[in-house]
Amino acid sequence: MKFSFLIYQVILINFALAPVTFAQENNFESKKTSIKKTSEIPYLNEIEKPYRSAELLTQTPIPSKKPQTTGNPEPNSTTNESKPTVENEGAIIIDVTGKKDDLPQSTPTYVIEKEEIQKQGATSVSDVLKKLPGFAINDSGHGADIHTGTYYRGASINQSVFLINGRSINSNVNTYHGATDLNSIPVEAIERVELYSGAASTLYGSSAFGGVVNIITKEGSTVPRFNATAEFGDLNFNNQQLSYAGSTGSLRYNFSFERSFLDNRYRVPVGAANRDARGYFFNADTANSTYFGHLAFDVDNRNTLSLDVTTLSSRKGLIYFGFPLQRDRLDHDGLNIGFAWKTRLSNDNSSVVTTTLGYNQDYFNTYGPSSQFYRTGTLDTQLYTARIDHAWQLTPNYKLRWGLDLQNTDLTGDVLSTVPNRVALNGNENESLLNTALFAVNTLNITDKLQVDLGLRQSFDSKFGNYFNPSVGFKYDISPALAVRGSWAGGQRNPGLDQLYVYDTVHGWLPNRDLKPETGSSWTAGVDVKLLENLIGQFTYFGSSLDDRLGVVEGKWANIGLVDTNGLEAALRLNIGSGWSTFVNYTYTDAKIQTGPEKGLQLGLIPYSVASAGIGYEIAGWQANLYATYYGGARRAIYTRVGETATDFSPSFFNLDFSARVPVTKNLGLTVYLENLLDEQYERVNRIYSPGFTFRLGLTANI
């Protein structure tokens, strides 16, 4: 409890200093450089050092420094602003944030903007994330099986934290395919996606062993904008997206709609999952409809209120890797509502408080025949969140970000099966969980070159008691072209209410009320370096040690033991010239099981190597982009065929995709997406195969 006492001391000291700080802070000269967001992937460090300024790792360098004003905040990036004049002072710092330096910089923050998302032709958040370093995504694209998952640095989707506009959308539900659905937010509504880890994870939860993904949605536009897209393609693919953004006085608004369908019916080889008698992939169709709305109201030059609402209706067939033909279906309906009040307590942005209230409901229903019998499982989760987040620049060299998190989870689980040996387990479970946390991240600029981050998070959980998770990080600028950094964070991820109480009648997995939390720590060490005048690289070693990892043993949820992960993450950006954009990412992940019957083996479904690269050119509305992907193959988690063993890996594969935009008129464009140019029907993971070459054609209108 000594660490807990430190948090209270920090908070009390800061309140005591408040009158003095507010009086002084108006005299402090801001050290921030205003950076205009661009269509390229990363930002560079936004802290301006006394002898240099940062520059973007794109074709658009930083604008010249603007004086601070006491008027309205800088317009949202969705507004139609003219491009500023460019002043290139030639310095380089490669840590990036999309939050005006609110986040610790001891680990890299990767950002993908809406323009790059559009170039990639992404149809889900999964599509966006798979172009980032560290991600191995098996459940996105043709033939995707949601069992096979999304992994970041070897951690599963429930061992990372997913946010929308800074509030959690994870419900920590695991069975009945109730994990975080990355299709739940329409791509057209996304302004940018941010990925961070290390000390920054202290701000959002102790379960962020992998990292934190923050999805920032569009607010509105000072000039009314209407966007529409209609796409059609192979496998009966069709997708329609609409969005309208505008403003009225101090009110900004954005509304989006997206609808998509894909039947995913194509020929697959013998031995493939869910192959029917005619040799076709079976029961893999998907249909989604999402609605999004965002309102932002500037009460005055210090206070902004915002409200965003997202609804999802998803219907899909399920495939089970390695199993015979399955006919199970999954219905998912979701509602997410968030209200935020952002206020500046000072004349500049040195003290900003954001208060957030959120509601997230996920209804998952899995159902289908099991031979001549029928079974269904339902999980209805309601997550209520409240958060106070204070970002406070107390002195020019010391910033504190601290606050309070409240999360209450209510779960209703219904089980019904006519299978004789499962009838006795039919029933209903209603459980609740309250988690409260105090957090604080202290960022100190010890010198102009050395920054240190110290994080504290004290949690109070209604089922798992009180626990403390610290974090620490540093960043040292050796020269304008070279910086080193490192971080360490302790964490705890508690079992989901479904794992504790609800029988999984679809898989036949029993709950376990004696489950213990997953505990451990994660760490990084890396360098940011300007290799050439136009070539910048970020290289990160990452690792974690996670004890009491959760899994299924002999049909029952259990703590399966210790898993140690070590890996390397590399990101390169090459500045070719005006109109060009490039990226190269590579990740090596060694996720080793240290205890139990599979000791020494790589975790199932996690490849050792994943790489992606892209090169694009844009001029006068014309676009051409080429993307390459390498997947090193993953260990099959379940094997059923004679002669196979637990050590078998799916084969590696290499893939090329192409996208282009051809302007038809000033406001109308033709889009082309050619996927799998090599026409290789590779095994994605666990006997789930791609269809080979596919195409999409579309029209986009921007008014």
N, C-alpha and C positions, 0 to 999 in steps of 0.2 A: 504493500500500500504506500511505500515511500514515493514510488513513481506517480501514483495517483495524487499524492499531496503536492508534487511538483506542478501538476497541471493547475491545481487550485491556486498555488502561489503565483504562477504566471498570470492567470486571469485577474487575481486581486491586484497584483502590481500594476498591470496595464490599466485597470480601472482607476487606480490611484494616480497614475500619470496622465490620465485623459485630459484634465483641464489644462495642464501645461502643454501637452502635445498639440491640442487643438489650437492653442494660442500661437504655438511656434510654427505649425506646419504650413501656414499660409506664406511664411517667409522662405520656406525651402524651395529651391529651384528644382523643378522636375528633371529627373534623369532619364525619362522615357522618350523614345523616339516613336513618332506616330508612323505605323507601317500599314500601307494599303495592302489588303489581301489580293492575291493574284491567283491565276488558274493553276499554278504549279503546286507540287505536293508539299514541300516543307516551308517553314519559316526559319529564320535564323534568330539568334538571341536578340531580344528587344532591349536589353540593358545597354545604354550607351556608356562606354568607358570614357574617362577623361581625355584619353589620347586617341580615340577612335570611335567609329560608329559601326553598327552591324549592317550587313547587306544580305538581301534575300538570295537563296540558292535557286534562282530562277533567272529568267531573262529580264525581269523588272526590278532594278535595284531600289533601295529605300529612297523615299523623297527626302528633301531637306527638312531639317528640324523645324517644327512649328511651335510658336509660343503657346503656353497654356492659356485657356480662356475660362471664364466662369459662366459661360452660357451653356447651351444644350450640349450633351455628350456628342462625341464624334458620331456622325451618321453611320447607320448599319451598312454593312458591305453590300447589301442588296440594293442600295440606292444607286442611281445613275450618276456617278461622279466622273468628272473629267480626270484624266491621268495627270499626276503632278509631274513637275519637272524633276529630272534625275540629277543627283549629285553622288558620284561614286568616290568614296574616300578610300577604297581598296582594302578595308579591314575585314576580317572574317571571324565569326563566332558561330558555332554550329549547334547550339541548342535552340529549340524552337518551341514557342507556345502560341496558342491562338487566344490567350487571355490577358494580354498586356502585362506579362510578367507576374501574374497572380500565382503561378505554379513554381515549385522548386525546379532548378535546372541541373541537378546532379544526375539526372537521367534524361535521355533525349525524348522530346515530345514530337511525335509525327502527326502531321495534319494533312488531310485531303480535302480540297475545296470542291465546291459544287461543279465548277467547270471541268475539273479532272474526272469527277464522277460521271458527268455527261459524256466525256470522251470515251470512257471505258465501256459505256453502255450498260452500266450496272443496273440490275433489277431488284437488288436487295442489299441490305447492309453487309451481308456475307460477301457479296461480290466486291464491295468496296474494300473490306478488310483484307481480303486475300492478296491484294497488291502491296500490303504493308509488310515490313520486316517482322519476323517472329511468328507469323500466323501459319498454321496448317489447318485448312478448312476442307472438310470432307462432305459437308452437308449443304453444298451450294451448286447450282447448275443442273444439267441434265442427269437424271437418275440419282439425284441426291437422296441419301437416306439419313433421316434426322438422328438415327441411332449412332452414326459414326462421328458426329460431333465437330465442334470448333475448338481448337487448341491454340493457346498463346504461350510461347516459351514452355511448352510441355504441360501447362495447366488447362483443365477443362473449362467450359463456358461458365460453370457455376463456381469456379475458383478464380474468376475474374469479376469485375464489377462493370455493369453496363448502365449508362446514364442517358437520360434525355434532358437536355438543358440543365444539367447539373444535379438531377434528382434520380434516385435509383429506380430501375425497372426490373431488377432481379427479384424474384420471389423465393429463390432457393428451393424450388420444386424440381424433383428429379425424375419421377416415374410418370407413366402414362404420357411420356413425351412432353411433359410440361415445363421443360427448361426454357430459358429465355429465347423467344422467337425473334430472330433477326429479320423476319419479314414484316414485323408489326409496325414499321414506320415507312410511309411512302417515300421513295427515293427523291421524288420531285420536291418534297418538303424539306430536304436536308440542305443546310447552308455549308456545313463542313463536319468532318469527323475527326476527333482528336484522340490520340492514344498516348498514355503516359504510365509511369510505374515508379518504383522506388519510394522516396519520401512523399511524393504526391499522392500515393495510394493511402497514406494515413488520413487524408482528408475525407475519404469516401468509404472506408470500411476495412476491417481486419481480414476479410476474406479475399482481398485482392492479391493473391499469390502471383497470378499471372500479370495483371495490370488493370488499368481503368480505360474503358472506351466511353467517350462522351460525345453524344450525337447532338449537335447544335442545329436547331431548326430555323427556317427563315422567318423574319419578323414582318417585313413589309417593304414598301418602296415609296419614296416621295413622288415618283412618277408612276402612274398606274401601268401595270404590266400584266399581260395575259400570255400564258404559255400553254401549248397543247401538243401532244405527241400521240401518234397512232402507229403501232408496229405490228407486223405480221411476219410469220416465218415457218420454218420446218416444225413438224410434230404438232401441227395445229396451234402453234404459239400465236397469241394475240395479247397486246398490251396497250392500254390507253391511259394517258396521264393528262390531267388538267390542273392548272394553278392560276390564281389571280391574286395580285398583290397591289396595294395602293395605300392611300392615307387620306384622312380628313382632319384637318387641323392638327392637333397633337396626337391623334389616333392613327396608328399604323396597323395594317391587317394583311394576312396572307391565308389563302384557302387552297387546299390541294385535294385531289382525288386520284386514285390509281386503281386500276382493275387489270388482272392478268389471268391467263389460262394457258396450260400446257398439258398435253395428254401423255407425253413421254412414252409413247408406244413405238418401239423400234426393235429390230432383231438383235438378239444377243447370243453369244456362243454357248455351247453346252457347258453346264456347270455354273452358269451365272445365277445370281439370286433372282428369285421370282420370274423364272422363265416358264412360259406356258407351253402347252402341247404343240403350238404352232411355231415356237421358237421366238416369241416376242416378249419383251419386257412387259410385265403385267402389274396393274394396280398401282401405278406410279404417277397418276395424274395429279395436278395441283391447280387450285383456283383461289385467288385472293382478291379481296376488295378492301381498300383502306381510305379513310377520310381524315383530313387534318385541317385544323384551324388555329390561327395564332393572332391574338390581339395584343398590342402594346400601346400604352397610353402614358405620355409624358405629363405628369401632374404639374410639375414645374421644372426648373433647371436642375433640381437635385433629386427628384423622385420619379420613378417610372414603375408602373404597374403592368403586368403581363399575364395573359391567360392562354394556355394552349390545350387543345383537346385532340386526341387521336382515337379512332375506332378501327377495329380490324375484324374481318370475317374471313376465315380460312377453311377450306375443305380440301382434303387430300387423301390419297391412298397411301398405305404404309408398306414398305418392303423391309424384310428382316435379313440382314446379311448372313449368308451361309445356310439359311433355312430353306425348306421346300416352299412351294407356292403359298403365298399368304393373301388373305382378302380383307384384312383389318383396315378400318378407316379412322381418320382423326379429324374431328371438328374442333376448331379453336376460335373463340370469340373473345375479343379484348377491348377494354376501355381504359384510356389513360388521360387523366386530367391534372394539370399543374397550374398553380397560381404563384406568382413571384412578385415581391415588392423590393425594388432596389433603390437604396437611398445613399447619397453622398453626404457624409457628416461634415465635410470641409469644403472649402471653395474650389479645391482641386480634387483629384482622384486619390488622394493619399489615405482616405478613410472611407471605405464603402461597405455597407451592410446589405446583405441579400437575405430576405426571409422567404422561404418556400414552403408551400403546402402541396401535397400530392396524393392522388388516389389512383391505384392501378388494379384492375380486375382482369384475371385470366380464367377463362372457362375452357377446360380441355375435356373432351369426351372421346375415348377410344373404344371401338366396338367392332365386332365381326364374328364370323363363324369359326369354330374350332371343330373340324370334322362335322358331325351331325349336331353339335352343341353350339350354344351361343354364349358370349361373354361380353361384358362392358365394364369400363371403369371411368369414373368421372372425378376430376379435381377442379374445384372452384376456389380460387385464391383471391383474397382481397388484401391489398397492401396499402396502408395509410402511412404517409411520411410527413414529417415536419422538420425544417432545418433552418438554423440561423448561422450565417457565415459572414464573418467580419474580416475583411482584408485591410490591414492597418500599417501604413508606412510611418512608424513612430519616429525614426530619424532617417537621414539619407542613407545610412548603412545598415539599418535594421528594419525588417518587415516581419510582422506577425499576422498569420492567418489562423483564426481560431473560431470555434463555434460549438453548436449543439446539434446532434442528430437524434431523431426519434423515428422508430419504425415499428408498426404494429401489423402483424400478419395473422389473418384469419383463414383457416383452411377447412373446407368441407370435402370429404372423400366418400364416394358411393361405389360400392362393389356389388355386381350381380353376375352370376355365372350359373349355367345349367350343367356344367361339367360335374359329374357325380362327386369326385374327390375334392371339389372346391366349393360346393354348396355351403358347407359349414362355415366358410370364411366370408360369406356374403354379409353385408351390413353397411353401416354409416358411421363415419368418424367426424367429429367437430373439434378442432384444436385451435388455440391461439398462442401467439408468442409476441412479447414486447421486448424490444432492444433499444437501449438508450446509450448514447456515446458522447463524450466530450473529446474534442480534438484540438490540437494546436500544432502548427508548423512554424518554426522560427527560422527565418532566412537572414543570415548575417554576412555582410560584405566585410570580411576581416581586413582585406586590402583591396586595391583596385583589381587585383588579379585572382584573389581567393574568395570564394563564396562557400558558406557552410549552411546546411539545412539540418535542423533538429526537430523531429516530429514526435508527438505523444498522442496516444489514443487510449482512453479508458472507457471500457464498455461495461454495461450492466444488463444482463440478460435474464429474463424471467425463468428460463429453463436451465441455463448453463452458468449462472452466477456471474461474478465480476472477473474481468481479465484485462490486462494491460499490454499494449503493443507499442513499442517504441520504433523509431526509424532515424537514420542519420545519413547524410550525404554531403559530398563536397564537389566543387568544380574549381580547377586551377588553370588559368590562362598562362601557359608557359610563354607564348609569343602570340602576336596577332594571327598567326596561321596554325597554332597548335594549342589544344586544351585537353586536359585529362580530367576524369570524373569518376566517381564511385558512389555506391549507395548500399545500404543494408536496411531491411525492414522485417520486423517480427509480425506474425499473423496467426489468426485462428479462424477456421471456418466451421460453423456448427452444422450438424446434420439437418436435413430438411424435415419438415413436419410429416411429409409423406413417407420418408424413410423410417421415421420413428413409429408411425401409427397406422398407415394405410396399406392394406394388402394389394399387391399388383396382380390382379387376376388375369391380365393379358399375358404377362411373362411368367406368372406363377412365382413371383418373388415375395417372400414374407417380410414384414416390417420387423424392426428390432428396437425396443425401447431402451436398450442398454448401450446404444451407440455412443461413442465418445467423439468430441470435436477433432477435426484435423488441425494439427498444430505444427509450427515450424517457422522458417524464415526464408527470405529470398534476398539476393544480392546482385549487384552489377559492378563492372569496372570497364572503362572505355576511354577512347580517345576520339577527338574531333580534329580533323586535320585538313588543311588546304594543300592537296598534293601537287596541284599545278594552278596556274592562274585561273583556269576555268574548270577545275576538277576538285570536288570536295568530297570527303568521306567521313562516315561515322562508323566506328567499330566498337562493338559492345560484347564483353563476356558477361553471361548471365548464369545464375545458378539458384537452386532452391533445395531445401531439405524438408520434406513433408512427412510427418509421422502420423500413424493411425489413419492413413488414407482410406476412404470409404469405397467399398466395392461389394460384389455379390459372391458369396461362398456357399456352395451347395444349396442354391435357391433362397438364400436369406441375406439381407443387408448385414454387413459386418465391417469392422475395421481390419483392413488387410495388411497393414504394416507400413514400412518405411520406403519412400521413393526419393531418390536423389537425382536431381536434374542439373546438367551442365551443358552450356551451349555457347555458340558464337553467332552474333547478329551483325551484318554488314550492310551499309547503305551508301551508294555512290550516286552523285549527281554531277552530270557533265553539262556545262554551258557551251553549246555549239555556236549559237548565234541567235539573232532576232527571229522569233516565231517558232523556235525549236524548244522541245521539252524532252527530258530524258530521266530515267531512273534505273538503277540496278540494285536489287536486294537479294541477300542470301542469308539463310538461317540453318545452322546445324544444331540439333537437339538430341542429347543423350539423356533419356529419361529412364534411369535404371531402377528396377525393383530390387530392394536390398534384403527383404525378408520373405518367408513363406515358400510355397512350392514352386513359384516362378522366379525365385531369386536369381539375379544376374541377367534377366531378360529385359529388353526394351518394353516400355508400356505399349499395350496394344493400340493400334490406329494412329500412332504418332511417328511420322517419318523422321529418319535421321537428317535428311537434307531436303530443303525447299528453296527454290530460287525463282525470282521473277524479274523481268526487265521490260522497259518500254521506251519507245522513241516516237515522237510525234512532231508534226509540222502544221502550222496554221497560218493562213494569209488570206485576207479579204473574205472571210467567211468560209473558205475552203479548209478542210481538216483531213489529215491522214495519220493514223496511229497504228503501230505494230507492237503487239505484246507477246512476250515469250514466257513460258512457265515450265519449270522442271520440278518433278515430284519424285523423291527417292524411293517410294514404296514404303508401306507400313506393315508391321506385324499383324497378322490376322487374329482378331480377338477371340473368335469362335471357329472351330473347325469341326466339320461333320463328315467329310468324305474320307474314305478308306485311303490310308497311306500318307495323310497329312499330319503334321505335328504342330505343337504350339509355337514353334520357332519359325514357321513359314512366313515369308514376307510376300506381299503383292509386288509385281514387277514395277520398276521405275518407268516413267514416261516423260516425254518432252512434247510441248504443245505450243502452237502459234495461233494467235487471234488477230484479226484486222478490223479496224473501224474507220469509217470515213463519213464526211459530211460534204454535200454538194449544194451550194446555194442556188435555189431556183429563182427566187425574187429576194427583195431586201428583207422580207420577214418570213420567208418560207424556205425550208431546206429539206433535202433528201438525205436520210441516214442509212448506212449500210454496215452491218456487223457480220463478219465471216468468222465462225468459230471452228477451231480444230482444222486449220488449213492443211495439215498433213494427212487428214482423214484416217487417223489411227484410232481403232476402237480399243483404247487402253482400259485396263482395270483401274478404276478410280481408287477403290479400297474394298477389301473383303468381298470379292466376286461381284461387285457392282460395276458395270461397264458403261462407258460413254457411247453415244450413238455414232461416233465418227463426225464427219463434216456436217455442219448445219449453218443456216443463214437466217438473218432477220433484215427486213426492209421497213423503213418508216418515213413518215413525214413529220416535221416539227414546224410549228408556227409560233412566232414571237411578235407580239403586238404591243 
